[in-house]
Amino acid sequence: MRLKNICFMAMATILCTSVLTGCGTSSAKEDSDNELYIITEDKSSISLSNSKPGMFGVTEDGEIFMEKGYEGKVAYIDKKGKKSIGFKFDKGSEFSYGMAGVKEGNTYKIINQKGKTLVEKEDGVLSPLNNNLIRYEKLANEILTNENTTEAIESLTQSGKTLKTTGILNTKGEIIVEPGRYDEIIKDIGEGYILVKKNKMYGLLNAEGNEIIPCEYTSIGEINEGFIPVSKGNLCGALNEKGEIIVPIEYFYVGSMNEGVAPARLDESGIGFLNKEGSWAIMPDFDGVTSMNNGVAFARKDNKHIIIDKDGKEVETKINFENKVSINGFSDSGLAVVDILDGESKYMSVINTKGEEIKNLEKKDYSALEVYPSGLIVSVNQEGKKGLLKEDGSVILEEEYNDIRVISKDVILVDKDGTYSYIDSTGKTLY
């Protein structure tokens, strides 16, 4: 979650010089369950693999995709192109938390992965919030009763009236939060917590839809391990799951918790790591740090990049990192993309948590590298062509693809000369 505020989004410039996370794209994530990519298909085309996907998507089990075609109707298929949930929906959204929001005629629905309707409404759009809850965007009567939706929206906007009010339902269709109680019900920002907004301030609901933090904070950051970064005005702190303050709201910066520690800066001096009790686990002796992952983090000290462990001690490495202002941290796979100085020149490569370079990648001429939590690596040559590598740097696909998108460990979309197909992590074509 990245909100526009002094301690999070607006601190991007500060993060590049003091907190080294969030200022690059060399460490990537597999496309998550709640991201939607629609596959568009020419009406004359039968072969999905030869169609040009504008977007694509999978459920949390990595099996079901969304397809749009056949006179604009939406369907859902598995990664082999079978098990279709029929072409009957006029609109559809991503599958997340085992559910998807669709529209059939004038009715909005939530369906499960078998296509069964769980909840339906005719007066508002439905979308999954978490495993138990559904966002319910109740539309203004003027929109529902006017055949020209665009005209109705323009009229409401010009008159300053509300287009919709948002509430929350459970999977039985029962109202948990009345529409209009909050100005916005935004999304799950970690561990089932739902970010809400009222009068330009932010609060939190728990996984059952009960308010645990009132809307009195300028921002609320991404939640992990029960640690909730917040800000009031220009100052940052953190709360626990009960809404109790565990880090006083007097810090210049407080980041998200990972592996028991969160990066923090009390003032304009150094940055270090706090533990879950709000005490210094690693003293603020650094100019910048990344998040802790796999027991290590990058740190910047005395105008030099180093690797540190959970005790703040330097991990010895023979690698001389380029002295950039920002650097990305280690991925969940324990790999990190770095620029390595080699005499008067430099090159891009991948290292492990011991500070060792992946041998198959030594001194290659890459223009970009992306590492994923599964250990897969997407490489890009100087001509912009992409390839796919294993965790040890061995080749799965040569660098001859226009695009490669890692959706999950076993589902990868590839584009070769305008022909799209799905493969698994061995390079085998799924369809």
C-alpha positions as CSV (number, residue, x, y, z in Angstrom):
1,M,0.0,0.0,0.0
2,R,1.4,3.4,-1.0
3,L,-0.6,6.4,0.1
4,K,0.2,10.0,-0.9
5,N,1.5,11.4,2.4
6,I,4.6,12.8,3.9
7,C,5.8,9.5,5.5
8,F,5.1,7.2,2.6
9,M,4.5,8.3,-1.0
10,A,5.8,11.8,-0.6
11,M,8.9,10.6,1.0
12,A,10.2,8.9,-2.1
13,T,13.0,11.3,-2.5
14,I,14.0,10.8,1.1
15,L,13.8,7.1,0.7
16,C,16.3,7.2,-2.1
17,T,18.9,8.8,0.1
18,S,18.1,7.3,3.5
19,V,15.9,4.2,3.0
20,L,16.9,2.3,0.0
21,T,13.7,0.4,-0.6
22,G,11.1,1.4,-3.1
23,C,13.3,3.4,-5.6
24,G,13.8,0.8,-8.3
25,T,12.3,-2.2,-10.1
26,S,15.0,-4.8,-10.2
27,S,13.3,-6.9,-7.5
28,A,10.0,-8.0,-8.8
29,K,6.9,-9.7,-7.5
30,E,4.8,-12.4,-9.1
31,D,1.5,-10.8,-10.2
32,S,-0.6,-11.2,-7.1
33,D,-4.1,-12.7,-6.8
34,N,-5.9,-9.4,-6.8
35,E,-4.4,-8.0,-10.0
36,L,-6.6,-8.3,-13.1
37,Y,-5.4,-8.7,-16.6
38,I,-8.0,-9.4,-19.3
39,I,-7.3,-11.5,-22.3
40,T,-8.8,-9.9,-25.4
41,E,-9.5,-12.1,-28.4
42,D,-10.4,-11.3,-32.0
43,K,-13.9,-12.5,-32.6
44,S,-12.8,-14.4,-35.7
45,S,-10.0,-16.1,-33.8
46,I,-10.4,-19.4,-32.0
47,S,-6.8,-19.9,-30.8
48,L,-6.3,-18.1,-27.5
49,S,-2.5,-18.5,-27.8
50,N,-2.4,-16.5,-31.0
51,S,-4.6,-13.7,-29.6
52,K,-3.0,-10.5,-28.2
53,P,-3.7,-10.2,-24.5
54,G,-4.1,-6.7,-23.3
55,M,-4.2,-8.1,-19.8
56,F,-4.4,-11.5,-18.0
57,G,-5.1,-12.9,-14.6
58,V,-5.1,-15.9,-12.3
59,T,-6.8,-17.0,-9.1
60,E,-4.9,-17.6,-5.9
61,D,-4.5,-21.3,-6.9
62,G,-2.8,-20.2,-10.1
63,E,-5.3,-22.1,-12.2
64,I,-8.1,-19.9,-13.5
65,F,-7.8,-17.1,-16.1
66,M,-10.2,-14.5,-17.4
67,E,-11.0,-14.4,-21.1
68,K,-12.9,-11.7,-23.0
69,G,-14.2,-12.4,-26.5
70,Y,-17.2,-13.9,-28.3
71,E,-19.1,-10.6,-28.8
72,G,-17.7,-9.0,-25.7
73,K,-18.8,-11.6,-23.2
74,V,-16.5,-12.6,-20.4
75,A,-15.6,-16.2,-19.3
76,Y,-13.1,-17.9,-17.0
77,I,-10.8,-20.7,-18.1
78,D,-8.0,-22.8,-16.6
79,K,-4.4,-22.6,-17.7
80,K,-5.0,-25.3,-20.3
81,G,-7.8,-23.4,-21.9
82,K,-10.5,-25.7,-20.5
83,K,-13.0,-25.7,-17.6
84,S,-14.8,-22.6,-18.9
85,I,-17.2,-20.7,-16.7
86,G,-19.4,-19.9,-19.7
87,F,-19.3,-16.8,-21.9
88,K,-22.4,-15.2,-20.3
89,F,-21.0,-12.2,-18.3
90,D,-21.0,-8.7,-19.7
91,K,-18.3,-7.6,-17.4
92,G,-15.9,-9.4,-15.1
93,S,-13.1,-8.7,-12.6
94,E,-10.2,-10.5,-11.1
95,F,-10.5,-13.7,-9.1
96,S,-9.2,-12.8,-5.6
97,Y,-9.9,-14.6,-2.3
98,G,-11.6,-17.3,-4.4
99,M,-14.2,-14.8,-5.7
100,A,-14.8,-12.5,-8.7
101,G,-17.1,-9.6,-9.4
102,V,-19.2,-9.9,-12.6
103,K,-22.1,-8.2,-14.3
104,E,-24.8,-10.2,-16.1
105,G,-27.5,-8.0,-17.7
106,N,-28.4,-5.4,-15.0
107,T,-27.3,-7.6,-12.1
108,Y,-24.0,-7.4,-10.3
109,K,-22.8,-10.6,-8.8
110,I,-20.0,-12.3,-6.8
111,I,-19.2,-15.7,-8.1
112,N,-16.9,-18.5,-6.8
113,Q,-14.5,-20.5,-8.8
114,K,-17.2,-22.9,-9.9
115,G,-19.3,-20.0,-11.3
116,K,-21.8,-20.2,-8.5
117,T,-23.4,-16.9,-7.5
118,L,-22.8,-16.0,-3.8
119,V,-24.2,-12.5,-3.7
120,E,-26.1,-10.4,-6.2
121,K,-27.3,-6.8,-6.3
122,E,-29.0,-4.6,-8.9
123,D,-28.2,-1.3,-7.4
124,G,-24.4,-1.5,-6.9
125,V,-21.1,-3.0,-8.0
126,L,-19.6,-5.9,-6.0
127,S,-16.0,-6.8,-5.6
128,P,-14.0,-9.0,-3.1
129,L,-12.3,-7.3,-0.2
130,N,-10.9,-10.4,1.6
131,N,-11.9,-14.0,2.3
132,N,-15.1,-12.9,4.2
133,L,-16.1,-9.5,2.9
134,I,-17.3,-7.9,-0.3
135,R,-17.1,-4.2,-1.3
136,Y,-20.6,-2.9,-2.2
137,E,-20.6,0.3,-4.2
138,K,-24.2,1.4,-4.2
139,L,-24.9,3.6,-7.2
140,A,-27.0,6.8,-7.1
141,N,-30.6,6.3,-8.3
142,E,-30.0,8.8,-11.2
143,I,-27.4,6.4,-12.6
144,L,-29.6,3.3,-12.2
145,T,-32.7,4.8,-13.8
146,N,-31.0,6.7,-16.6
147,E,-30.4,4.7,-19.8
148,N,-27.5,7.1,-20.6
149,T,-25.1,6.3,-17.8
150,T,-22.5,8.9,-19.0
151,E,-25.1,11.6,-19.1
152,A,-26.3,10.8,-15.5
153,I,-22.7,10.8,-14.2
154,E,-22.0,14.2,-15.8
155,S,-25.2,15.6,-14.4
156,L,-24.5,14.4,-10.9
157,T,-20.9,15.6,-11.0
158,Q,-21.9,19.1,-12.2
159,S,-24.5,19.4,-9.4
160,G,-22.0,18.2,-6.8
161,K,-24.0,15.1,-5.9
162,T,-22.6,11.8,-4.8
163,L,-22.2,9.1,-7.5
164,K,-22.1,6.2,-5.1
165,T,-21.8,5.3,-1.5
166,T,-19.7,2.3,-0.4
167,G,-20.4,-0.3,2.2
168,I,-19.4,-3.9,3.0
169,L,-21.4,-7.2,2.8
170,N,-20.5,-10.6,4.0
171,T,-20.6,-13.6,1.6
172,K,-24.2,-14.2,2.6
173,G,-25.2,-10.7,1.3
174,E,-25.7,-9.3,4.8
175,I,-24.7,-5.7,5.4
176,I,-21.7,-5.4,7.7
177,V,-20.9,-1.8,7.1
178,E,-23.8,0.5,5.9
179,P,-23.0,2.3,2.6
180,G,-22.0,5.9,3.4
181,R,-20.5,5.3,6.8
182,Y,-17.0,5.9,5.3
183,D,-16.1,8.1,2.3
184,E,-14.0,5.3,0.9
185,I,-13.5,1.7,1.6
186,I,-10.1,1.2,-0.1
187,K,-8.7,-2.3,0.1
188,D,-7.0,-5.0,2.2
189,I,-3.6,-3.6,3.1
190,G,-2.2,-6.7,4.7
191,E,-3.3,-9.5,7.0
192,G,-7.0,-9.0,6.3
193,Y,-7.0,-5.3,7.5
194,I,-9.2,-3.0,5.4
195,L,-8.1,0.6,4.9
196,V,-11.0,3.2,5.1
197,K,-11.2,6.9,4.7
198,K,-13.4,9.6,6.2
199,N,-13.0,13.3,6.1
200,K,-9.6,12.9,4.4
201,M,-8.3,10.8,7.3
202,Y,-7.6,7.1,7.4
203,G,-8.6,4.2,9.7
204,L,-8.7,0.4,9.8
205,L,-11.3,-2.3,9.9
206,N,-10.4,-5.9,10.9
207,A,-11.1,-9.0,8.8
208,E,-14.7,-9.1,10.1
209,G,-15.4,-5.4,9.2
210,N,-15.2,-4.0,12.7
211,E,-13.4,-0.7,13.2
212,I,-10.2,-1.2,15.2
213,I,-8.5,2.1,14.4
214,P,-10.7,5.3,13.9
215,C,-10.2,7.6,10.9
216,E,-7.7,10.0,12.6
217,Y,-4.4,9.3,10.8
218,T,-2.9,11.1,7.8
219,S,-1.7,7.8,6.5
220,I,-1.5,4.1,7.3
221,G,1.2,2.0,5.7
222,E,1.4,-1.6,4.7
223,I,0.7,-4.0,7.6
224,N,2.9,-7.0,8.3
225,E,3.5,-9.1,11.4
226,G,0.8,-7.1,13.3
227,F,2.9,-3.9,13.0
228,I,0.9,-0.9,11.6
229,P,2.9,2.1,10.4
230,V,1.0,5.4,10.7
231,S,1.5,9.1,10.4
232,K,-0.1,12.2,11.8
233,G,0.9,15.3,10.0
234,N,4.6,15.1,9.2
235,L,5.5,12.6,12.0
236,C,5.4,8.8,11.9
237,G,5.0,6.0,14.4
238,A,3.4,2.5,14.6
239,L,0.4,0.8,16.3
240,N,-0.2,-2.8,17.2
241,E,-3.3,-4.9,16.2
242,K,-5.3,-3.4,19.1
243,G,-4.6,0.1,17.9
244,E,-2.2,0.8,20.8
245,I,0.8,3.0,20.1
246,I,4.0,0.9,20.2
247,V,6.2,3.4,18.3
248,P,5.6,7.0,19.4
249,I,4.4,9.3,16.6
250,E,7.5,11.4,16.6
251,Y,9.7,9.7,14.0
252,F,10.8,11.1,10.7
253,Y,10.1,7.7,9.0
254,V,8.8,4.3,10.1
255,G,8.6,1.5,7.5
256,S,6.8,-1.8,7.4
257,M,7.9,-4.7,9.6
258,N,9.6,-7.8,8.0
259,E,11.3,-10.6,9.8
260,G,10.7,-8.9,13.2
261,V,12.3,-5.5,12.3
262,A,11.2,-2.3,10.6
263,P,13.4,0.4,9.2
264,A,13.0,3.7,11.0
265,R,14.6,7.1,11.3
266,L,14.0,9.3,14.4
267,D,15.4,12.5,12.9
268,E,17.7,13.6,10.2
269,S,20.6,11.6,11.5
270,G,20.9,7.9,10.9
271,I,18.5,5.1,10.1
272,G,18.2,1.7,11.7
273,F,15.7,-1.0,12.6
274,L,13.0,-1.2,15.3
275,N,11.7,-4.4,16.8
276,K,8.0,-5.1,17.5
277,E,8.3,-3.4,20.9
278,G,9.5,-0.2,19.3
279,S,13.1,-0.5,20.6
280,W,16.2,-0.3,18.4
281,A,17.1,-3.8,17.2
282,I,19.8,-2.4,15.0
283,M,21.1,1.1,16.0
284,P,20.4,4.0,13.6
285,D,24.0,4.1,12.3
286,F,23.4,4.0,8.6
287,D,22.6,6.5,5.9
288,G,20.1,4.1,4.3
289,V,18.8,0.5,4.5
290,T,16.4,-1.8,2.6
291,S,13.9,-4.1,4.3
292,M,15.3,-7.2,6.1
293,N,14.7,-10.3,4.0
294,N,16.1,-13.8,4.4
295,G,18.1,-12.5,7.4
296,V,19.9,-9.8,5.5
297,A,19.5,-6.2,4.2
298,F,21.5,-3.8,2.2
299,A,22.8,-0.7,4.0
300,R,24.6,2.4,3.0
301,K,27.3,3.8,5.3
302,D,30.2,6.1,4.7
303,N,29.2,6.5,1.0
304,K,29.4,2.7,0.5
305,H,26.9,-0.1,0.1
306,I,27.3,-3.2,2.3
307,I,25.2,-6.2,3.4
308,I,24.2,-6.5,7.0
309,D,22.6,-9.3,9.1
310,K,19.9,-9.2,11.7
311,D,22.4,-8.1,14.3
312,G,23.6,-5.2,12.1
313,K,26.9,-6.8,11.4
314,E,28.5,-6.6,8.0
315,V,28.4,-9.7,5.8
316,E,31.8,-10.1,4.2
317,T,31.8,-10.2,0.4
318,K,34.4,-9.8,-2.3
319,I,31.9,-7.8,-4.4
320,N,32.5,-4.1,-4.9
321,F,29.0,-2.6,-5.3
322,E,28.5,0.5,-7.4
323,N,27.9,3.4,-5.1
324,K,24.4,4.3,-6.2
325,V,22.0,6.5,-4.1
326,S,19.4,3.8,-4.1
327,I,19.4,0.0,-4.3
328,N,16.7,-2.7,-4.1
329,G,16.7,-5.3,-1.3
330,F,16.7,-9.1,-1.4
331,S,13.7,-10.9,-2.8
332,D,11.9,-13.7,-1.0
333,S,14.0,-16.1,-3.0
334,G,17.2,-14.7,-1.3
335,L,18.4,-13.1,-4.5
336,A,19.2,-9.5,-5.2
337,V,20.0,-7.5,-8.4
338,V,23.1,-5.4,-8.1
339,D,25.5,-3.3,-10.2
340,I,29.1,-4.6,-9.7
341,L,32.2,-2.6,-10.2
342,D,34.9,-4.4,-12.2
343,G,37.9,-2.2,-12.5
344,E,36.9,0.9,-14.6
345,S,33.7,-0.8,-15.8
346,K,30.6,-2.1,-14.2
347,Y,28.0,-4.8,-15.0
348,M,24.6,-6.0,-13.7
349,S,24.3,-9.3,-11.9
350,V,22.5,-11.3,-9.2
351,I,23.9,-12.2,-5.7
352,N,22.7,-14.4,-2.9
353,T,22.4,-13.6,0.8
354,K,26.1,-14.6,1.4
355,G,27.2,-11.9,-1.0
356,E,28.1,-14.4,-3.7
357,E,27.5,-13.7,-7.3
358,I,25.5,-16.3,-9.3
359,K,28.2,-17.8,-11.4
360,N,26.2,-18.3,-14.6
361,L,25.6,-14.5,-14.6
362,E,29.1,-13.3,-14.2
363,K,30.1,-10.4,-16.5
364,K,27.1,-10.7,-18.8
365,D,25.9,-7.6,-20.7
366,Y,22.4,-7.3,-19.3
367,S,20.4,-4.0,-19.6
368,A,18.1,-5.2,-16.8
369,L,17.4,-8.2,-14.5
370,E,14.3,-9.0,-12.4
371,V,14.3,-11.6,-9.6
372,Y,11.0,-13.1,-8.4
373,P,10.1,-14.8,-5.1
374,S,10.1,-18.2,-6.8
375,G,13.7,-17.7,-7.8
376,L,12.9,-17.2,-11.5
377,I,15.0,-14.4,-13.1
378,V,13.9,-12.4,-16.2
379,S,16.9,-11.1,-18.1
380,V,16.9,-8.3,-20.7
381,N,19.7,-7.8,-23.3
382,Q,20.8,-4.6,-24.8
383,E,18.3,-4.9,-27.7
384,G,15.4,-5.1,-25.2
385,K,14.7,-8.8,-25.8
386,K,13.9,-10.9,-22.7
387,G,14.8,-14.3,-21.5
388,L,14.0,-16.5,-18.5
389,L,16.6,-18.0,-16.1
390,K,16.6,-20.5,-13.2
391,E,17.8,-19.5,-9.7
392,D,21.3,-20.7,-10.5
393,G,21.4,-18.6,-13.7
394,S,20.9,-21.5,-16.1
395,V,18.8,-20.7,-19.1
396,I,15.1,-21.7,-19.5
397,L,14.3,-19.3,-22.4
398,E,16.9,-17.6,-24.5
399,E,16.7,-13.8,-24.8
400,E,14.5,-13.7,-27.9
401,Y,11.1,-12.7,-26.4
402,N,9.3,-9.3,-26.6
403,D,7.9,-9.8,-23.1
404,I,7.9,-12.3,-20.3
405,R,5.6,-11.8,-17.3
406,V,5.8,-14.1,-14.3
407,I,2.3,-14.6,-13.0
408,S,3.1,-17.3,-10.5
409,K,5.8,-20.0,-10.2
410,D,4.2,-22.3,-12.7
411,V,2.4,-19.8,-14.9
412,I,4.4,-17.5,-17.2
413,L,3.0,-15.4,-20.1
414,V,5.5,-15.0,-23.0
415,D,5.3,-12.9,-26.1
416,K,7.4,-14.0,-29.1
417,D,7.0,-11.8,-32.1
418,G,3.5,-11.0,-31.3
419,T,2.4,-14.5,-30.5
420,Y,1.3,-15.1,-26.9
421,S,1.4,-18.3,-25.0
422,Y,1.6,-19.6,-21.4
423,I,4.5,-21.8,-20.1
424,D,5.5,-23.4,-16.9
425,S,8.8,-22.9,-15.1
426,T,10.5,-25.6,-17.2
427,G,9.6,-23.8,-20.4
428,K,6.8,-26.3,-21.3
429,T,3.9,-24.7,-23.1
430,L,0.6,-24.9,-21.2
431,Y,-1.4,-23.4,-24.1
